[in-house]
Amino acid sequence: NKERLTEIFETVHYCLFAIMIFFVFQVIILVRLGTQSEAKWLGLDRACQDPTTSKKILEGNIGEPEHFGSSITNIFFGQRARRDHVEDQRLFYALRQEFIKNREVMYPFKEESVECQVNKDINFGRYLSMCMGETLAEVVEVSVTTWAVMGVLAALFYILMLLVNDDSRILGWTMVGCGWVVTLFNYVFESKLVKIRNSFAPAAYLTAIEGRGRKGTITRSASELTNLITNDPTLPGWCNIDPSPHLNNRGAWIKHFFGCAPNRQQLLFWGQQEGPDLHILILRVTLLFNGLYTAVILVTFGPAAYKTFGESEFIAYVVMAVIPFYLQVTGKRRLVATLCLTNCIGCMRRNDIIANVIREDKVSRAIRAFIVLHKIHLATKNGGKHAGKRIGSNDIEGGQAKAKKHYSETMPDYMLQDISKTFDLFDNDGGGDISTGELADLMESLGSPQDADQLSVMISLLDSNGDGDISKEEFIQWYSDQLSKNQLDPHEMAASMFGMFDADGSGSISIAEFKTALDAFDVGLSTDDVAELVKELDEDRNGFIDEEEFAHLLKRHSHPPPELSSLSKMY
C-alpha cells in the first residue's frame, strides 16, 4: 500500500545517506593512516641511505630503535613493535635494492645496467607514498564494475529475503555473518598481499630474519615469509616460479579474459595481468560493503533486533555486529600499505612517479641551499660589527661558548645527510671546502654580486678556524647552531627570500625566473621539470608563483620535514 511504499522509500533514503557517511569516514581514516605509512616509509628509507645502518642490515646486526614512546600500548607491546621494526627495516632495504636493480622478468633475470638504473639515493619511501596517494584516489572513485558487484550481492540478499519470508531475525544474523565473512576474507587478502610483497625480496634477506633468539628477534620462518621454494637465495622469490604449468593449463576463457601469457611477477597475483586492478576493486568493494553493512545494521536490523530480541540476544547481536566493523577499519592500514607496495614494484613500477620523485629531490636540494644562503645573509645583516668574530676551539675551551653543542648531538642522521648534500652544491670543484671564489661565483650567478668585504664577512661567519675557507665540518656545525635559534616561519622566510627569485620585481615568479635561480646550484632541472613544479604550486592557475605559494614550497623543503618531525626520535 501507499504508506508501506513511503516507508520503504524513507528507509532507502536513510540507508543511502548512512552509506555515504560511513564510506567517507573510512576514506578519511585511510588518508590519516596513509600519512602514518608515509612517515614510516620515509624513516625507513633514510635509515637505508645511512652507510652505517646499511652495513648493519647487510651483516644482520641491525639494532632496535631506542625510542617507542611511553604509552600504555607501547608498555605492553613495545617488544613486539621493536621486533616488527627490525623486520620492516630489513625487508624495506631488500625491496629498495631490488627496485633500484630493476631486474628483467625473463631468465636469467639480469639487473638493469648501472647507467639506466635510478640513482641509489632515490627516495624510495617518497615514491611509495606518492603511489599510495594515487591508489587512494583510485579507490574512492567508485567504478561501474564496483556497483555491478554490489548489485549482484544485493540481488542474492533479496533472494534470501524471499526465501525466509522477510524474517528480521534470520536476516539480521545473516547480515552479521556476512560482516564476519568479509572480515575473514580481508585477512586472507592481506596474507596474499604479504606473500606477493615478500616474493619481491631475495630469500637471503628473509632467511636472515629467521631465528635470531629472543632478544629483538623475528621467530617466523622464511617459508612463512615467502611461501616459495627459492633455489638461488640472491634472487627474489618470483624468479624461481616455473610458469610452464600455468601456461599449459590456460583455457580458452582465461585467454579471452586475461589476454597474453603472464610473466612470473604477474603469476603472483589473483587475476594475473589484471591482478593490480583486481586488488583495487576488492579493496573498493570491501570499503563500500563496510559502509552498507554499518548503515543497514543501524537503520534496519539494529532497531528490529531491539524490538524483537531478548536482552541477552540483543547484547550478543550488538557485540557480534560491531566487531567486524572495528576489525576492518583498524586493519586497513597494513592492508592498504601492502597493496600499494605490491602494485608499484617490479613490472608494475610507475616511471612517471619516479620522475616526480627525482624532480622533487632536485628541487628540495636547491631550495635548502637557498635557505642556507638566506640564513647566511640574515646572520651577516644582524651580526653587525660582531659578524666577523669567530668562535674557535680555544674559545670553547676557555668557556666562552659552553652552550654550543657539536652537531652530532643536535642533528639526527637524516638531517646530516641532507645538509651534507647541500654543502656539495656550494662546493663546485668538489675540493671539500667552500672558497671565497666559489661563494663569489655563486652570488654572481644569483644576480647578487658581493664585494670583497661582504664576502669576507660571509666567510667569517662559518670559518671557525680562520683558514679562509669553509670546511664541511664548519658548514654543518654552523647550520646546527642556526637550528637552535629562533626560526622564521615559512611566511616570514618567503617574504625575505622572494626577491632572490623575483628578478624583475613584478611580485610573482615566472617559470624562466624560477629556472634561472635554481640553475645557480646546477641540480639538473630541465625547463619541463620547472614548469611541472610551477604547475603544482600555482594554486590560482595564473602561470606564476606568488609569495603565498612560495611559502608553501619553503615549508615543504625546510628542516625538519613536517612528515618526519614526530618520528625523528625513533629513526
Secondary structure, DSSP 8 states (H G I E B T S, - for coil): -HHHHHHHHHHHHHHHHHHHHHHHHHHHHHHHHHHHHHHHHHHHHHHHHSHHHHHHHHHT-----S----SHHHHHHHHHHHHHHHHHHHHHHHHHHHHHH---SSTT-----TTTS--TT--HHHHHHHHHHHHHHHHHS--HHHHHHHHHHHHHHHHHHHHTTT-HHHHHHHHHHHHHHHHHHHHHHHHHHHHHHHTTSBHHHHHHTB---STT-B-S-HHHHH-S--S-TTSBGGGG---HHHHHT--HHHHHHH-S---TTGGGSTTGGGHHHHHHHHHHHHHHHHHHHHHHIIIIIHHHHHHHS-HHHHHHHHHHHHHHHHHHHHTHHHHHHHHHHHTSSGGG--HHHHHHHHHHHHHHHHHHHHHHHHHHHHHHHHHGGGTT----HHHHHHTTTTT---HHHHS-HHHHHHHHHHHHHH-TT-SSEE-HHHHHHHHHHTT----HHHHHHHHHHH-TT-SSSEEHHHHHHHHHHHHTS----HHHHHHHHHHHH-TT-SSSB-HHHHHHHHHTTT----HHHHHHHHHHH-TT-SSSB-HHHHHHHHHHHSSS-GGGGGGTTT-
